[in-house]
Amino acid sequence: MKVFLESFGCSASLASAEIMKATVERLGHELLESGSAAEAEVYICNSCTVKYTTEQKILYKIRTMGEQGVEVIVSGCMPEVQLEDILHANPEAHILGVNAVSRLGDLLSTLESRKKTGMPAERLEIRTPDPVGFLSVPHKRSNPNIHICQISQGCNFACSYCIVRHARGKLRSFPPEAIVEDIRAAVAEGCREVWLTSQDDSQYGMDTGFKLPELLRLISKIPGDFKVRVGMMNPFSVLPILDDLVDAFDSDKIFKLLHIPIQSASHSVLKRMNRLHRMENVDIIITKFRERFEDLSLFTDIIVGFCDESDGDFQETVEWVEKYRPEKVNISRYSPRPHTKAFSFRNLDSRISVQRSHALHRACEKIKLSSKHEMIGWKGRVFVSKYTSIGDVLARTDSYRPVVISGSDLKPGQYAEVEVTDATPGYFLGKLIR
């Protein structure tokens, strides 16, 4: 069968998509390339429900594909919390639960058998109570040099705006030995960059007692030339392991990248969000990381226009960004989600959210432009991560800053001494130091 798979959402969702694509090809089906959805006999939508706009795009896709006579499979978060919406858009849509990624083959085999024998159509639904098949399974990687390793499923906290915790359930940390074996196999296959992903990496092991710093030490002992990018970590789950975590980051194999979402710098907004941290905690975390790692990169996530956010609340967030100067800020306008506590809160006028989003983007771009110019002339060691689409190499500094090097014979996994010669909006340009 001709299968088109489209994925939305986070890096954990991308990892699931890579596993499902490998399943499609392993079973001998034709995996269609981007832009070929019109040729599909089966359309797989690996869904995300974090934002209303994404949800509406997905519902439109599964409705129109169904109207064209295509078999539609919906996986990811949406089937766990918005099944009625899916079936209203396409009553014949098949469902693959968020924990059942490894069961896609069963679903495809049933659809193929029906097609061959002319069996009557019947909507299929496959779910598993616990996550299975996420580690040490084949991936069809978006980039052959980057392996995405999901280390846990679910979350033990309850931010008032978050629907993902309803979709993925309580925290279930995957066994450390299974994670190590998964990464060991990926490195043996040639991967040189490993992304650790989950709903909150610093929650890892809160349900088992084997915490993230211990896991990072195990991963750092794996032989081979590779580097690890630790994913998003919430302040309230970092704080209890802070000192141990900073020590664990002090490994040559761990990128010095701290991705810590604040969502807002206003305590009144954080309280309504049910975010279990104060900004003093965030200051402690960033300060400790920056004291140990002078060249640290800081990423954060911010929601603008949350319920009853005042001009003063928003200004506190802008001032925090100007003070701490993160290299990357993921900005989202608040989107009310069903099943969440905040769904019943009073929303701001959407025009205010748009204005604040634009204002924060301008502030972040100003900081980014200044920071990039400060890097010109920097000299140091970089790790070659992957080839670019035109045959150059993209390397990373120890703090994960991207440097493109042209005209070299470098290969992923190698180190090189470079000088940064220029900056573009997305990356730096560098030359080898001979």
N, C-alpha and C positions, 0 to 999 in steps of 0.2 A: 504494500500500500504506500501511497505517497503521503508523507506526514510533514506538517508544518508546525513547528513549536515556537511560541512567542512567550517571552518571560518578562515579568514586571517586578519591580521592588528591589530589595536589599541584596547584599552579597550572599546571604544564606539561601535566598531564592534563586540566585544565579547558580550556586553550587548544585541545587536540586535540578535545575534545568540541564546542567552539564551531565548529570547522572542519567536523566531521562533521555537525552539525545544519544548517549552511548547505548542505552537499551534499545532505542529505535533501530540503530544501525546493527547492533548485535543480532537482532531478530530478522535481519535481511530486508527491512523496509527502507524506502528511499526517503532520506531526510532532506527536505527542500531547503534551498538557500533563502536568505533574506530577500523579500520582494516577490516571492513565488507563491504566496498564499492562495492565489486564484487557482493553482493547479492541485491543491490539496484534496485528498479523500478523507483525511483525518486532521482536524485542527486541535492542537493542545494549547490551552491557555494556562500558563503558570501564573496565577493571579496574585495581586497585592491589594489590600484594602485600607492602607494607611490614609490615602487621600481620596476625597470625593471625586475629584476630576479623573483620577485613575480608575476608580470603580465604574464611573459612567462610560469611560472608554472601553473597558472590558465588557460591560453588559452589551454595548453596541456591537462589539466584535462577535461575541458568541451568538447574538441574535441574528446578525446578518449572515454569518457563516452557516448557521442552521437553516436559514431560509434558502440558502443555495444548495441544500442537500448534503452538506458536509457533516461527517460525524464529529461532534464536538466533545472534547474532554476538558474539564476544568479542574486544575490542581491548585496548590498553594493555599493561602489563608482564607480566601473568600468562601469556599464551601463550608468552612467550619463555623462561620458566623452569619453568612448571608445566603444560605441555600435557597430560601424563598425568592430572593431577588434573581438568582441565577435561573431558577426554573420558570419564573415569570418571563424572563427574557428568552429562554429556550427550554421548553418543557421536556425535550429529549436529550438534554445535555447529560453526559456521563460524568461521574464524580470520582476523583482520586484524592483521598484525604491527605492532609499535610504531612502525616506520619508515614504514608504508604507509598513513598516515591519508588521503592524497589518493586512495587506490584504493578507498575505500568505495563510490563510485559504480559501479565495475565489479562489485562484489559484489552490490549491490542490483539492478542491471540484470539480472544472471544469475538471481537469485531471482525477479524479476518475470517474466522470460521463461519460466522453468520453470512458474510458476503459470498463465500464460496458455495454454501449449502442452501442459501435462500431462506434461512430461518427468520421468523418474524422478529421485528425490531422490539427491543425492550431496554429501557434505561438501566444502565449499570452503575453501581456504586461500590467502591472498594475503600474501606477504611481500616486502620489498625489503631488500637488504643495507645501503643507505645511506638516511638520512632525506631524504625528498622531500616537497614540498608543505606546508611549515610557514610559509612567509613569503609575503606579498603574495597571499593567497587570501582569499575571503570568510569572514567569521565571523558566526555568529548569537550575539551577545554576551549574556552573562547580565545585564550592565548596558551600555546603549548608550554610556555615557560612558567606559567603561574598556576599554582594549585590552591584551590579554596577548600579549606578543611573546617567543617562545622564541628564545634566542640561540645555543643549542648543544644537542647531544644527547650523553649519556654522561658518563663520569668516568674519570680516569686514576689514581685512588687506590683503596685496597683496605681500607676499614674492615671489621673482622672480622665485624660484625653485618649488613652491608648487602647486600641481595639486588638492589637497583636497578641496581647497576653490572653485574651479570650480565645483567639484562634489557635494558639500554640500551647496553651495550658501552663501548668506549673513547671518549674525548672527540673530538667532531667539531664544531668551531666553525663557525657559519654565516657567510658572507661579510659583512663590515661594510656594504658598499654595499647588500646585500639587506635587512639589518636596518633601515638608515636609510630605504630606500624603503618598507618595510612600515610603519614608524611615521609617515612623512610621509603615506601614504595614509590611515592611521587618523585622524590629526589632521584631514585634509581631510574625513573622514566625520563629524566632530564629536566624536571622543573627546578628553577633556581630562585623562585620567590614563592613564599607560602603565606596565604592570608588565613588567619584564625578568625572565624566568624561565629556569631550566635546573636541572640537578642541583646545580650550584655555580657561581654567576655569576662568582666571582673566578678560576675556571679558564679563563674565556673567553680564547681566543687562545694558550694554552699549546702548542697544536699548530700554530699558524700564525705566531706571533711578533707578531701584532697584538692587543695586550692590552686588557683591560677599560677602563683609564683612557682610552686612545685612542678606544675606541668611545663612551664617555660624552661625550667632547668633541665627537665628530661629531654625536651625538644632540642635544646642547645647542645646536648651531647650526641645527637644523631650525626654520624659522619657525613661529609660532603660539603660542597660549596653552595650554600643557599642562605637566604635571609628571610626573616619572619616579620610580617606586619601584623601586629596585634590590633584587633578591631575595637569598636566602640566600647567604652567602659563608663558606666554611670558614676557620678561622684559618691553617692551614698553606698555603693558596693565596693568602690576603690578604698575608701577611708579605712575600713577595718583591716585591710591587708597592705596599707600604703608602704611602710618601710620595707617589708619583704618584697613587694612588687618592684620598687625602685632597684633593689639589689638584683632581682631576677632580670631586669632590663639591662643590667650592666654586663651584657654578653655581646660578643662580636657578631652573633647571629641574629640579634634583635634590633630592628630599626628603632631609632630614638624618636618615635612618633607617639604622641599622646592624643588620642581622640576621646574627648570628654565632653559630652553634651550638657550645656547648662540649661537650654530651652528658654530661660529668661534670667535676668540679673535682679529682678524685683522679688523681694521676699513675699510680698502679698500675692503676686502671680504664682510663685512657686507653691505657696500654700494651697491655692485653688487647684493647681495642677496635681497636688498630692506628691510633689517631688520631695523626697526625704533628705534634703540637704539644704544648708545655708551657704551663702556665697563665701563666708569665711572658710568653710571647708574646701571649696574650690580653690581659694587662694593658697591654702596649705598644700594641697595636692600639686598645683602647678609650681609653686615655689620649690618644693622638695625635688621635683623632677628637673627643674631648670638649674638648681644648685648642683645636681649630680651630672647633668648633661647640658653643657653650655649651648650646644647647637640644636637643642630640642625643637621639633616641629609640633605645633599645637593646632589641632582641629577641634571644632565644636559644632553643635547643632542648636539652632534657635527657632522657636515658634513665635511669630509675630501675630498680633491681633487676637490673642486668647481672650476668653470671656472676661469682660469688665477691665481689660488692660487700659490703664489711663495713659495720658501723654507722659506723665512723670515716670510711670513704670517703664514705658518704652525708652525714655531718655536714659534711665539707669542701665539698660541693656546696651545702648549705643556707647555710653561712657565706658562700660566694662570692655567692650570690643576695642575701643581706642586705647585703653590702658594695657590690655594683655596682648593685643596685636596677633591674633591667631592667623596662621598661614592659610587656613581654609575655614569658611563658615557655611554650613548647609542651612539655608534659610527657607522656612516653610510658612505659608500663611495658614492659620488655624483652620482646620476642617472638622466640623462636628461629625463624630462617628457613632453609629448605633451601638447599643450595649454598653456604652461607657457612661460613667457618672456625669461627665461634662456635657453629655448630649442634652441634658435638661437645663443647663445653664443659659443665661441670657447672652446672646452673641452680639458682637460689635457690628456696626455697619461695614459691609464688605469693602466699601470705598476707603475706609480708614485703614483696614488691613493692607490694601494695595499700596496706599501712600507710605505706610510704615515699612513695608517690604522694600519699596524702591529706595527709601531713605537709608535703610540699613545696607542694602546692596551698594549704594554710593559710598558709604563710610568704609565698607570692607574693601572695595576696589581701590580706594585711596591708600589704604594701609598696604594692600597687596602690591601696588605699584611702587610704593616707597621701599618695601622690603625687598622686592626683586632687584631694584637698582643697587641696593646695598650689597647684594651678592656678587655683582660684577667685579671681577678681579680676584674672587675667592679661589684658593688653591687647596687641593686636598684629595683624599682617596674616595673613589666611588666604586659601587658594585654594579656590574652590568646585569640588568634585569631581563631585557628582551630586545628583539629586533623591532624596528619601526616598519611601517607599511612601505617605506621607500628604501629599505635596506640599511639605514643607519642603525645605531644602537641607542637604546634608552638606558641610562645608568641612574643609580640613586646614590645620593650622599647618605651618610650614616643616619641622617635625620629624615630620609625619604624624599628629599627634594629631587625633582626629575631633571636630568641633564642629558641632552641629546648630543651625541658625538658623531661627526661625519668623517668618512674617508679613513676608517680604521679597520683592522682585522680582528677587533675584539669580539668575543663570544659571550653569551649569557653564562654567568657563574664566575667570570673573571673579575679581578680588581684592577683599577688603573688610577694613576695620578693625573689629575686634570686641572685646568684653569677655566673658570667660567668667564666667557667673553661677551655674552649678551643675554638678554632676557626677552621672552615673548609672553603673551598672556597666559599660556599654559605650561611653559617649561623654560629651562635655561639652555643656552648653547655653550658647549665646552670644547676645548682642544686638549689633546694629550700633551703632557709635559715631557719632553724628550730628555 
